[in-house]
Amino acid sequence: MPHAATASGADAAAPGGEPVGPLERGLAVLRALAAHPGPRMRPGDLARTTGLARSTVDRIVTTLTRLGYLRIEDGRDVVLAPRLMELGNAYLACCGLPDTLEPLAVALADELDESVSLAVPDGAGVRFISQSTRRRTMALAFQIGDLLPAERCAPGVLFAADWSPEQRAAWRTRLHDDPRDLGFPAVPPRPEPPASDEVEAAFRQREADARKAGWAVDDQLIEPGLVAVAVPVHASDGSTVCALSVVSHTSRHSARSLAEHALPRLRGCAARMEAALESPVPATARPAPAGPDRSRAPKEELGPEFLQSLARGLAVLTALGSAPGGLTLSGAAEATGLPRATARRALLSLQQLGYAASAGDGRRFTLLPTVLELGYARLSRLAFAEIAQPHLARLVEQVHDSASVAVLAGDDIMYVARVHTVRIMSVSITVGTRFPAYATSMGRVLLAGLPEQEAAARLARAPVRRLTPFTRVGAAELAEAVAQARRDGHALVDQELEEGLRSIAVPVHDRAGQVVAAVNVSTHASRGTPDDVRRALLPSLTDAAAAIEEDLAVVTERAGLPIP
Ligand code: PHB
């Protein structure tokens, strides 16, 4: 038991950095998964990619799975889980730029009716921290967290003005080592490796042009058709904090006409942003992952398989997101419930690994945009059904009956995800299947989630038919069934859609508390009484809905998620 000592013992300076090691190695595993082209990796692949021992990878995977940051699929494949976006959300909250600037970016996108983005420098790359998207003809849509090579976008030439000689050297090395941009999964790779001296000369020229003009252009550097114009947003000390870009397509604008069309308003918006940075808006309150130390219980449960210093390091990382501008050492210790020495070691380690920096007077620690490389963009691309699916699968494992997620579509419910066991319906249900809302458990909880008048209007308008001898068809009866679902927080429908079929559903809420979907389990009507069904299924069903809601909340903290 290498670090099962008392808190102070474990905190003692450890030559060789053993207690820090697990954090560093855990982050390496997350990076490997995030950079992997496919969605899943075997532990053996992770060991090969990271150079870590297989037993180390196993412990890291156990720890990160227990924290909800990874998931195991099909018994052995390792997958990033939506909750991991907590880390990137912490950076976005800590840096404060989206909270302060995004409303202005959204207003600009509305004014111009074009996509607008905010990007920050990340090493020699360009990392998106906000996207207000109006993408029409564009094949490519960048997400928060995506990284672009500096020389293939508009913001990069603006950021290069502040590069140190070391950063420029690092950029050159990268051009040389990865000429096709394979290390940038968000951009199409270059078909042929370009001559790096030509790339550098062109970049220098664009830098000089941008310096003179005060703005930069991307004339289809990423892909044919995509054009962008960017202006810098400066801090009061003159440094470039971020770039504000407007993005369009050659079917609407040439690079030149986009500049003519957008520049005056881009500049006006950047000036408002610079003013806003002088008095940043207080960020929306985020729940601080307040102590006591959350790693204690899993450590007791899992023993040496649980890497407590990895869990604690990540707790410190997420805690830095509880306040814009970061935390002091004492603040981090308090927010995580960890001893100061433990928090300090994690902070120094995060700093050394390039995920945190000490800011301002040197007493505060802030997060850096590189935190977003830990799977943020990839997880941002998950569809609602993909978020729900693993929770349905787990539910089905628990209850051994089929489970589904559906949304309201007019007078119907429409299935968006399903995991089935044996088929008990006469018709097979797939994604896209519709049933009349009034006769289904999911329909009733979805209707119950609407304002009462709207639910009543929908019921009044829906063509109601007696589908089985049990179908409730009277207006008052149906209204009462919906009202009961509203009171109970669930709906049980007994053979009203199909004889022999009983189904129970609960709502799924978004961050704002709106019902956006429903999850159900369907079972044979012969299996006990309706109350037996409630007792047997409701706890697991409620847990599944809560797990989907938790994921939804993390995933949509910064960006919308279309729910079909
Ligand atoms: C974008 O926001 O998608 C974007 C911004 C600048 C570019 C290219 C794309 O140069």
Residues whose N, C-alpha, C, O or C-beta is under 5 A from the ligand:
A	BS01	PHB	S117 F142 R152 C153 A154 P155 D218 A228 S245 V247
